[in-house]
């Protein structure tokens, strides 16, 4: 997040993620809280950026009164403190990241007795609306700075705030390649992660009971009593399952579905490729639900009622953790302990090839494809049977 101000009113369409377009209107002279990717969009696309820019600064200069204050505080010091949080673990527009960040409001409210507020993009409104630990109305970004400052009153409305985009968003914190994202989040927030119980290092997503009834009614209409949810793709190529692995997953899932009398729902919010659609069509017990889950909440509700979730490093695993739905994670170039170390009822298959691709995207893609393609049918079958046996 950045505080930004221009001498002229700025109107610009910014692409958020792969396909979500947002119209930015920044009035002349006003200071705005803006996500880093929006700032980059302005730098790349607004031709008068440098001519009209008045300020580009860290929100901490305005909203975090004393950064060192939080370190080593007695828990009682937080009680009733108004805490403003804007934490995005990977710095990108991911629903899984927003779910992970939801652990902080829960901890601050339930354990420390604080009043956590949350800054987020309207794109993620469903995620934060389902977090019962967030105080008050949403604080949407982009937003003007004045309301967050209490319009210049002393003391400011918020007692403390934390703005982080990406776990490397705070230099000098000694990050390592082996630290869980959840541990890093709590450390950023001034809480010793070793003192935080594992139950607070999991996502939060509260379901609407009416919607659950609607889901169950739909299942009855189509004659499904038990089902698996299978996610084959995600936003980037590093995590999407290669075709060879999809064939193995569908084959094994079909065998296990027949054994326990389950249906396999293959989900995607857009159309599958012709190759994937053909594989799903020829797989016994598999149903193609492409484009049928119109909202993130529908996806969550389906996972909550599943006997099993199978997918790559994506939001589905985090939703499964929120509901303790048994889940099988299939991993490419990233060690699952960095993301899902504290999740219950999950098994993760990851082949560490001993290669560190760093930030070389070509090497990352090659490593992810090789790692995922090396996962065997036997490994998948063993993991699924372990998860179904646990559920039984």
HELIX and SHEET records of a PDB file:
HELIX    1   1 UNK A   36  UNK A   45  1                                  10    
HELIX    2   2 UNK A   49  UNK A   52  1                                   4    
HELIX    3   3 UNK A   60  UNK A   63  1                                   4    
HELIX    4   4 UNK A   67  UNK A   70  5                                   4    
HELIX    5   5 UNK A   75  UNK A   78  5                                   4    
HELIX    6   6 UNK A   95  UNK A  110  1                                  16    
HELIX    7   7 UNK A  122  UNK A  124  5                                   3    
HELIX    8   8 UNK A  125  UNK A  129  1                                   5    
HELIX    9   9 UNK A  146  UNK A  149  1                                   4    
HELIX   10  10 UNK A  181  UNK A  188  1                                   8    
HELIX   11  11 UNK A  193  UNK A  195  5                                   3    
HELIX   12  12 UNK A  198  UNK A  200  5                                   3    
HELIX   13  13 UNK A  209  UNK A  221  1                                  13    
HELIX   14  14 UNK A  243  UNK A  260  1                                  18    
HELIX   15  15 UNK A  274  UNK A  282  1                                   9    
HELIX   16  16 UNK A  296  UNK A  304  1                                   9    
HELIX   17  17 UNK A  315  UNK A  323  1                                   9    
HELIX   18  18 UNK A  337  UNK A  340  1                                   4    
HELIX   19  19 UNK A  361  UNK A  373  1                                  13    
HELIX   20  20 UNK A  377  UNK A  391  1                                  15    
SHEET    1   A 4 UNK A  53  UNK A  57  0                                        
SHEET    2   A 4 UNK A   2  UNK A   6 -1                                        
SHEET    3   A 4 UNK A  32  UNK A  34 -1                                        
SHEET    4   A 4 UNK A 143  UNK A 144 -1                                        
SHEET    1   B 2 UNK A  10  UNK A  16  0                                        
SHEET    2   B 2 UNK A  20  UNK A  26 -1                                        
SHEET    1   C 4 UNK A 139  UNK A 140  0                                        
SHEET    2   C 4 UNK A 115  UNK A 120  1                                        
SHEET    3   C 4 UNK A  82  UNK A  88  1                                        
SHEET    4   C 4 UNK A 160  UNK A 165  1                                        
SHEET    1   D 6 UNK A 286  UNK A 290  0                                        
SHEET    2   D 6 UNK A 263  UNK A 268  1                                        
SHEET    3   D 6 UNK A 227  UNK A 231  1                                        
SHEET    4   D 6 UNK A 308  UNK A 312  1                                        
SHEET    5   D 6 UNK A 327  UNK A 330  1                                        
SHEET    6   D 6 UNK A 346  UNK A 349  1                                        
END                                                                             
